[in-house]
């Protein structure tokens, strides 16, 4: 019987056609329900936990944490709201697992 992590790896392998489960996050472009333009004057496409992003998110930090813990039990190491290439996502790290959760609808977009 598969545990949740094994199931995630199997799904990632099937979707990406790769033998490495983590290839899904790296080879697939994320598409969240909330698209975010880049902040003016920013050379970097990275933006994390800013008031602007928090205002746009429909899923709260607490909700994102609960979604992550429903998928994997363990110690929450980090929960960050990010503009990932124009996609508003929560990056949730629980023990050795990392998830990207849609900040608009709470769906898990990727997991490793």
Order of alpha helices (4+ residues) and beta strands (2+ residues): alpha-alpha-beta-alpha-alpha-beta-beta-beta-beta
